[in-house]
């Protein structure tokens, strides 16, 4: 835990900035993200199976697009304008 004491005539913004900088330099946030988003390593066999499956699905999708049975998606944003 970090403790930052307010100096005389110091604004709340500068106090928060000092605290944030101290936390960043310690590496606590980086370590927390590593723990939060950790994924167990996959075996080689599982990686191969997933890669083959993705390739097959992509091929099927491309074929359906060519035959006109699958509409192509457009990446339009609906920003409300």
Buried (B, 14 or more C-beta within 10 A) or exposed (E): EEEBEEEEEEEEEEBEEBEEEEEEEEEEEEEEEEEEEEEEEEEEEEEEEEEEEEEEEEEEEEEEEEEEEEEEEEEEEEEEE
